[in-house]
Structures are given as C-alpha cells and as structure tokens.
C-alpha cells in the first residue's frame, strides 16, 4: 500500500488523510476537484488551490519574463479527505503518487527506488508549504510505528491516521459528535461547551418549572404550545414578588452592554420622583397590593368568599383561598391626576403602567410560540361593600371597579377595552418582535356616596354621606398571561 523503506525495506510510513497534485487547472474551482474524488465514493472535507507551484525561476531568466512565468505556472491542489482510508485509495490512483516511483518492482532499477521515494517526500513537503501545511503522519495527532505502519494516537484522537477527534464528555448525551472537527452538534436547548460537551442553555427564568416549560417545544394540532409559557417567568424576580426594572440577564456591568433583554419598562416607571407609586408597577403572580390577603391574583368575580373582613356568598368562589396561585401579571396604574388648562378646565392625566416583552430574545433562545393569551381583569385591594369602604359589586349600577387594558404588538394596538371582570385576549404574535401590556385607571363621570378615604369619603364606619366623584378600584391584572 505504501512504499517500504529502510536498509532492509522493512519499514513503512503511516497513513495520511490528504494528497497534493500539481500541474492542474485551478480555474476549475475547488468544487470541481471535490466532485472529481467524490464520484468514487470518497468523502472530501476540504480543497485548497494555489495558482503556482512556488518553484524558483530558471537560471538566467529575468523575473516576470516568459521563462520565469512559465516555470511557476503550474497550479497545485491540496485535498483533505474525510478518512485516511479514502485518502489512501485516492493516492494509489493519482498520477502524482502512482508514477512517482517508476522503479518500484523493477529489479534492475532497485537502486533508484530510495531516491525516488525521497524526491516524492521532498516534493510533497514543498507543495504543502504553499498552503501553510506541514507534512505530518498520523495527522500530527500521534506517533507512527514504522515497523507496522500504524499510528498511536494521542488521547482525544483515533482512526488509522488519528484523523478523528472524540468530542468532550461524549456531548453529555445531548448531542451528536462531529468526529471530523471534534465539535458537538447539540440538541435543542443545549449549547456546545469545550469541556462538558453540551450544556443546558441558560434561560435565567424565575424557576425550574418556568425553564422546563420554556424548553418544552411540543405543539398541538392547532400549532399552539402544549405547555403555556407564562410571562410572569420573564420578569427576573421570584414568583410572587414585584419587578420595577428591565430584565437583562446577560448584561455586562463592566462594558455596560445590556445584551439581550427579556423585558423593558417605560422611562417614567424608572425615573418618577414619587418612586413609591411605581416600585411595584408589575408583580409576578401577585396583584401588586401590599395587603397580605391579596398577595395573589384573584380577578373579580373569582375572589375568595372568605376575607379578613368577613364572608360573602355571591360573586366569589367558595373553594378558593388567598394562597391559591393564579399565574399572571399584577399592575398598579399610576393614580389619576388633574391639571388645569388655560381655560380653567380640569384635564385628567392618562398615565399608565406597562411592560414590554422582547419576543426576539425568546425566539433566539429557541422558545416557540404563535399567540398571546390572557384574561385581563380588575383585582381589588378590598373585597367588602362600598358602604364599608370597599369596592362593592362590579355589577352594580355605576360600578366602582374597572381599568383600561391594552395589548400592543410592535407598538401598534391589537386589543383595547375597559374591563372589570375577566375578559379574553387572544393575539397573533407571529412575526412580532415585541409585545406590550398596558393598563391605566378609569376616570368615571358619575358620582356616588363616599365610601372610604380611598374613594373620596371618610374612614369606616364614619363614612361620608355627601356625593363625591366616583373613583374606580384601579388594581389590574393579566391573569394566565402566556405565550402559546
């Protein structure tokens, strides 16, 4: 298979996985040479071409004349095969190697054979230098045993010419090893790692349950996620706690580069002078109120029937307790303020609370979804009647509870309504880059009897009896807000 050498012709070189050939037309392009060899069933992993063989001009020639140009006008091809077995077969067929030792097997020319082998080796070494490649047996990854012609490979390598490379940690069982490059092709939700093979992609979500849901790529027959991806997982805070700023988990504190953010808040939410009004703009799986009995989201009329201030029998769920978790986003819109214009007319403000989710970031982390769904509705700090200083029934005439809800898809309104009890939202987010959820208080035009300090009256039980402008309960929530 290879020419033997040594004083008694008992030694032989080890396998290589490449060949070089000169005197070729490099204008054919690399693909042409690749096709030339692959038609025999050999795998070619790389082809490099040089328009010159690098030979010096003949003696007496002038640089640039026809003699010096002709001397170097022989193109060279360097071909790397997928395996040493393919390279060995190709070498046996290629004239550069097959015709390089014409004395082989001819007894009366035996003395010429060592010089021919030496010349072949030197010529190959020279041509390889054109590509910055060293002539190396065992692919430079092992030592050759010339007695047997076999390679002894270093730890990470294997194959007849040590041409294959083991992947780190066998890709940890979460990928396929490309033995040519030694790199892992990791399965979904895993990233290549030089020491551990494939590592679980860091998502930086609120809990392992959130991360499990995010990595679950199953969809039903309608193309929706089997496991909803709740937006409360994306706030960068523990479930049941408030968030007051954008969540950029990969931000670099040294360079100031934020990286890819999951969420962003409007500038007013982070720079308002009255920070207490905005500290809990968004609450993860909680209403945002500070009272313990409303630490979870309970949309009206799904509130527990038993409260700290007593019990009621209608517009509530008897089996629900305050510790029940309803996943979603709680919001406390900034209070309505009035300014007087040039005509002396009181103009109510339209401040709102909002949060924007970066859908592009989620998709880059291989989270799959097509739609946004939620139940917007009012959440109330006090469940008791108006006469006791609470919000009362939202179904009463001139109701005292409700808020404006809006969904913006890439900054364009896709849903807007005044809601007090649970409505339904279903927005197509395919192709969208951002999703914004916004809510603000309602300034009703009707009047009512006072019902507590919060609503214009006095403290219970000494409530005001004079009519005052109605003020809505302005706690709002996007219950079951999820991407599906």
N, C-alpha and C positions, 0 to 999 in steps of 0.2 A: 504493500500500500504506500509506504514511504521509502525513499532510497535509504539503504543502510549505510553506515559509515563506521569509522574506527579501523584500527590496524588489522583486525580480523573480520571486519564487516559485521560485527555482532551488535552494534548499537543502532538505534533508530530514534528519530525525533518524535515528539508528542504531537497530538492533534492540534490544529488551529481552526478557527471558525471564519477565516477571511481568505480572500485571494486578491491579487492585483494583476492587471494586464495592461500592456502599453500598446501604442500604435492604433488606438481606437479613435473613432469619430465622436468627440464629446458633444457635438451639436445635436446628437440624437436625444440628449437629455437623460436624466437619471432614471425616469420611469421606463424608458426603453431597455436599459440594462437590467432593471428589476424584472421586467416581463421575460427577457431572454432566459433567465435562470428559473424563474417560477414556472415556466411551461414544462419543466422537467419534474415538477412537484417539490422543488426546493424552496424553502422559506427564506426570503431576503429581508433583513431588517434595516439595512442602511446601504446607500450608494453615494459615494463621493467622486467627483470628477475633477481632473486637472487638465488644462489645455496644453501643458508642456510636460515633458519627462524630466526637465531640470538638468539635462546634460550640458556641459560646457561647450562653447563653440569650438570648431576645429582650429588647429594651429594655423596661423596666418590669416584667419578670417577677421573681418572688421565688425565690431558689434553693430547689429542692425542690417548687415548685408545679407544677400540671399543664402550664403553658406551657413552663417550663424543662425539665421531664422529657420532654415530647413533642418538644421541639426536638432533643434528643440521642438519642432512642430510635430510631435507625436503625443497624442492625448493619452492619459492614464486614467483607469477606472479602479476604484477601491470598493470592494463589495464585501459586506458583512452578512453572514448567513445566520439563520435562527439557531442552527445547531452545528457542531463540528462534523457530524455525520454528513450533513448536506454539503458543507464546505469541502470535505474530503472527496466526495463524488465529483463535485464541480472542478476541483483541482486536477483530477485524473483525466477529465475531458478537455480542459482548457489548454490550448497550444503553448501558452507561456510556461506552463509547468510540464506538460506531457512531452514537449520537444526540447526541453532544456538539457536533458541528459541522453543524447543520442548513443552514447557508448554503453548504456545500461543493457546488460545481457549479451554484449558482443565481446567474446573472449579476447580477441587480439587488440581491442581498444580499452581494455580494463584499466590501463594506466591513466587514461584520460578522465575516467569517471570521477575521482575525487576533485579534480579541478573544475569539472562541470557543476558538481554539487555546490562547491564553494562559490563559484561565479553566480549561480542561481540565488544562493542565500544573500550575497552581497547586492545583487541587482534588486531583489525584493526589498532589502533593507533601505536602499536608496529611494525606491519608488514610494515606500511607506512614509519616508521623511517628508515627502511633498504634502502630506496630509497631517503632519504633526503626530504620526502614529509610530510607536516603537514596535520592532519585530519581537514578538513575545509568544513563547509557547505557553500552553495552559492559560491563555488569555491574560497572563500576568497575575492570575489568582491562585497560583500553586507552583509546585516544583515538578520537573519532569524526571522520571526514572528512565534513563536512556537504555537501560538493559531490556526493559519490557515495552518501552514506548508509551507508558501510562502516566497520567497526571495524578499527583497527590495534592488535593485541593485544600485551600485554607477553609476555616470554619464555616463561612456563610455560603460557600460555593460548591457546586457539584456538576457532574457531566464529564464526558470524555476529555473535553478541553477546559474544564472548570468554567464553562460558558453560562451556566445557570446560577441564579442567586436566590437563596432562601429569603423569604420575607420575615420581617421582625415578628416574633411571637406567633408565627403562622397566622397573621392577621387577626389574632384573638378570636378566631371562629366567626368573625363578622365580615368576611370579605374573601375575594379571590386573589391569589398571589400571581402577579406577572413575573415569572421566573427570569425573563429576559432582562428586565430592569430592576427586579428585586423590590418593586413597589406594590403595595396593596391597593386593589380596587375595591373599596369598602362598600358595603351595602348601605341602603338608605338610612339616614340618621347617624351615620358613623363617618369619622374623618381619619385619613391616614396619619400615622404617627411613627416616627423613625425608630422608636424604641419599643412601643407597645403594639405596633401593627395597626389596629383600628380602634379608635377611642370614640365613645359616645359623644355626639355633638353637644356642646354646652348650649343650653337654651336659656338658662337663667330665669326660669319661671318660678312662680310663687311656691310650688310644692311638687313633690314627685308625682302626685296624681295629675297635676297640670301637665307635666312633661310627658307622662305616659299618654295622655290624651292628645298632645300635640304631635307625638310620633306615630300615632295610630292613623295610618293613611287609608283605612277601609272606607268605601263609599257604598251607598245603597243603590238600588236600581234607578233612582231619580238623580244620581250623581251627587248626593249630599253625604256629608261625613256621618259615619255610624256613631262616632263619639264626638259630641259638640266640643268646640274649642272656646271655652268661656273667656271673655275679655278681662274678667277680674284677675286672671292669671298673669296678665301682661303689665301690671302696674309697678312691679318691682318691690312690692311690700307684702308682708304676710297677709293671708286672707283674714278679713275681719278688721283691718286697720286702714287708716286714711293715707292717701298719697297727695302730695302737694307740688310735685315737680316731675319733669320728664324722666323717663327711664331709658338710660343709655348704658347697658351693662358692660359694654366693651370700651367705654371711654378711657382715654389715656390722660391721667392727671398731669403728666409732665409736658406733653406736647399740646394739650388742650383739644386734641382730636376726639370728637364725641363718638366716632364710629357709627354704627347703625343703631338707631333708637327705636324702641317699641312704641313709645308714646311721646306726645308733646302737649303742653298746656298753653293757653293764650298768655301773652305777656302780662296782662292785667292780673292774672291769677298768681303771678310770682312777684309782682312789684307793688302790689297795692299797699298803701300806707297802713290801712287797717288790716293787718295780716290775719287777725283772728277771724275775720269774715271769710277768709279764703284758705285757711290752713287745711280745712277738710272739704275742699271742693269736691273731691272724688273719694269715695270709700269703697274698698274691695269687699264684696259680700256683706256689706252692712249699710245702714241707712245714712250714716254720717252724723246723726244726732248723738249727743253725749249721754243722754239718759240711758241707763243700763237696760231698761225694759224694751228699748227699740234699737238695740245694738245690731239686730238682724234686719233684713229687708222683709217687710210684710206689706204688700200692696193692698190698698183698700179695694174691695171688701174682703180680703183674705187675712185680716188681722186675728190674733188670738182672742177668744171671747173673754178670757180672764186676764185682767190687767192689774197693775199695782193699785189702781184706784177703784177697783170693783169689777163687776162682771156684767156682760150684756148678752142678749140672746139672738140678735139679728145682725146681719151684715158682718159676719165673722165666721171663723172655723173653730168649732169646739175642740177638735183634736190637736190644734196647733198650739205650741208653746213658744215662748220667746227665744228659746235656744235653737229652734229649728233654723237651719241654714237655707236661705233662698239665694242662690248664686246670682250675682249681678253687680251693678254699679250704683251706689247711692250718691246723690248730689244735693248740695245746699246752694241754691241760686243766691247771688248777692241780693240784699234787700232792695226793694223799690224805693228810689229817692225821687224827689220832685225838685225841679229847678223852675224858676220864674223867667219867662221870656220877656222881650222888650214890650210886649202888650200887657204884661202883668198876668199872663196865663200860666198856670202850673203845668209843667210838662213832666210826666213820669219818665224815669230812666228806663233803658232797655238792657240793663246789664244781664249777663248770662254766665252760667258755668258750662264749661265744655272740656272735652278731652279728644285728642286726635290720635288714632292708631295708624301706624305705618304698616300697611299691608305688604309693601315690597320687602321690608325686613323679614316679615314672617314667611313669605314665599321663598326668600333666599335661604331660609333655614328649613326648607322643604316641608312647610306646613301647607296643607292643601285644603282649599275651601272655595265655595262658589257664591254663598249668600250670607247675609247678616240677618239674624232673627232676634227679637226681644219682645218683652211685654212692658211698655212704658206705663208708669202709673204713679200715683201720689203715695208717699209714705208720711205718716203723721207722728209728731212727737207725742201728742196727747190724744188718746182714743176716746175720751169721755165727751159728753154732750156739750153743746155751746153754752148752755146755762151754767155749766160747771167750769167754764173757761177753756173747753176743748174745741175740737174742730167740728164736732157734730157729724150728722149723716151727710155724705156727699150727694145723696139722692134727694135731699130737702130742696124746697123751692129756694132760689137764690143760694146755691151751695157755697160752702165755705172752703172747699178744697179742690185743688186743680193746679196744673202747671203746664207750661208750653214745652213740648218736646219736638226736637228736630233731629233729623239724620242728614248729614251732608256727605255726598260721595264725590271725592276730589274737589271739595269746596262748593259743590252745587247741591242745592236742597233736593233730597229724594223723598223726604217724609216730613210733615209738619202738622201738628194738631194740639189742641188743648185737651188734656186728658186728666181724669180724676181716678177712674178705676182702670183695670188692666185692659189695654188695647193690644193689638198685634201688629208687629212690624216685620216685614219680610222684604229685604232689599238685595237686588242682584249686585254683587261686588266683583264679578269677573272683569278683569281689565282695570279695575280701580287701583290707585296707588295709596290713597288714604281714606279713612272712614272717621268722621267726626260726629260725636254725640253731644248734643247741646240741650240745655234746659234753662228756663227763666221763669220768674214769678209772673203771676197774672194780676193786673190792676183792675179789679171789677168796678163796675159803675154803680152797683146797687149799694144800699145802706142796710144796716141791721142794728139790733140792740147789742150793746157792749157785751163781751164775753171773755174777760181776762185781759191782762196787760198787753199780751202779745197781739191781741186783736182789737185794741182801742178802748177797752173797758178797764175796770178795776180788778183788784185781787179777789179771788173767791174767798168766802162766799159773798162778800160785799160787791157784787158785780154792778156795772153801770146799767142804768135803765134808759138812758138817752140814746137815740140813734147815733151811730158812728159809721164812717165809711168802712165797708167790709174789707177785710184783709184775708187772703187765702192762706191756708196751710201750704207752705211752699217747699216742703221736702219732696224730692222726686227720686225715682229710681228706674233703672233699666233692668228689670228682673229677667233672669235667664238670657242675658245678653251674650250671644255666642256667634261664632262663625261656623257654618255648617257646609 
